[in-house]
Structures are given as C-alpha cells and as structure tokens.
Amino acid sequence: MTYREVQRANSKNRTELSKSDQQWLKQAGYQNVGWEKVIILFQKIEELSQERDDLDSLSLEDLFLEADRIGDKYLESAEIAENRQKLALANNIINDQIDKFFPDTEDETIDFSAKSKAKHRSKNNGKKY
C-alpha cells in the first residue's frame, strides 16, 4: 500500500472503532501523519479491532471466567478461597430457588435388565474346517 492508501485505510478503520477507542488513540499520541506514525497507527487500529472481535465472540460465561481470572491476580489466596465459598453459597441458593419454581415432577426409570439388541457378529476371516 502507498502512503496515501494507508492513511485512507487508517481514517476509515478508525471511524469503525468505538468513541472511547478513538479518544484513547488520540490521547496516546497516535497520528495519521508521517510514514512511521501512519504504520504504527495502522497496526494499533488492527490490534484494537482484533481485540473487539475476540470479545464479541466470547459467550457470557467466558466473559465471567475471564473477569474472574483477571480479578484473582489481585487477591491473596485466602481472599480467593473466601470469594469462591461465597460464590458456591450463592449458587446453592439460586439452585434451590430454581427447584422451587420448576420442580421435576417426572420420575425417570432406567431399565438395565433389557438385553442389547445389537448382534455380535464374528468375523470369518479364516478357512472353515
């Protein structure tokens, strides 16, 4: 790409970023003037776009797990254990509430006495005598 093409791509791709990302780029001093600065801006915009796509593809559960992992870095082991205990308690309370509102009324029976319907066939690769 030529210098002007990279500048146009930067301008176009920058407008597709969120307003907060655009402001951050401006405050961090990324400029679309000067060959080296244009290339650095191009790379940073690509990096921000990739991060946004990665976050968009995560499920809600993955986001919570990632937030938990990041938060654990700043806690001591005793605090981590206490938080996990609180989370387990809250999870049990939620499960009890769900069981109250949606009781399992059907009895499930599994019959292990039934013989398998699949027939076992032996391979006759050898000669018959």
N, C-alpha and C positions, 0 to 999 in steps of 0.2 A: 504494500500500500504506500502511496505517496504521502507526504506530509499533510497536504490538504485533505486527503481521504481519511486519514487517521483523525484529524481534527473534527471532520464532519461526523465520523463514527462516534467519537467521544461525546459530541454535543447531543447526538441522537440517543445514545445509550444512557447518558446522564439524565435525560428527561424521563426515562423509564424507571429510574430509581425512586425510592421514597423521598419525600421532602427532607426528612431527618438525615438520610444518607447524603443528599445533595448538599445540605448545610455543613455536614461533617467534612466532606471533601473540600469545601471552600475554606472552612476554618483550619483544616490541616495543611492548607497551602498547595493543594494540587491545582495546577494551572494547565490550560489548553494552549499555551504559548511556549515556544522553544521545543526543539526536537526531542531532547531528553525528557523534559517535563510532560510532553504530549504522550510519549511512550509509557512513562510511569503512570500517568493518569489512565491510559487505556488499560494497563494491567490491573490497576486498583479497581476500576469500574467492573472489569471482568470478574475479579475476586468477589466483590460485593454482590454481583448478580448471581454468582455460583452459590454463595452463602444463602442468599434469599431462596434460591431454588431448592437447596438442601433442606432448609427449614420448612418450606412449603410442602415437601414430600413426606415429612415426618408426621406420624399419627399423634393424637393427643397423648397416648400412653408413652410414646417415645419422647415427647417433649417433657413430660413429667419426670421420666427416668433421667433425662439429660440434665434437667434442673436439679434433681436430687444429687446427681453425681457431682455437679459443679458446687453445690452447696456443701457437700461433705468435705470438700477440700479445706474449708474454713472452720471446721468444727473439730473438737477433740474427740477421742474415741468414746468417752463417757457421754458426751452430748449426742453423738451419733446413735449410741445404744438407747438413750432416753427418747430420742425422736422416733426411732423405729418401734419402741414399745408403745408410744402414744399413737403411732400410725396403725399398729396392729389392733389396739383397743378401739380406735375409731372404725376400723374396717369390720370388726366383730359387731359393733353397734349397728352399722349400716346393713350388714348381712342379716341381723335379727329383724330389722325393720322391713327389709325386702321379704323375708319369710313370713312376716305378719300380713303384709299386703298381698302377697302372691303365694299362698300355701300350695304345697304339692299334694294334690288330692288323689292322684292316680297311684295305685300300687304297681310296682314293677316286679315281674316274676321272670326269672331266668331258669329254664329247664335244661339241666346238664345231662339228663338221662337219655335224651334223644340221640340216636346213633347218627353218625355222619352220613350224609347222602352221597358223598364223593366216593367213588370206587377206586380202589388202588389197583392199578394195572402193573403187572410185571413186564419188564422188557425182555423179549425173547431174542436176544442177540446171538445166542449160540445154537448149535445143532440140537435137534431132538433125538433122543436115543430110544 
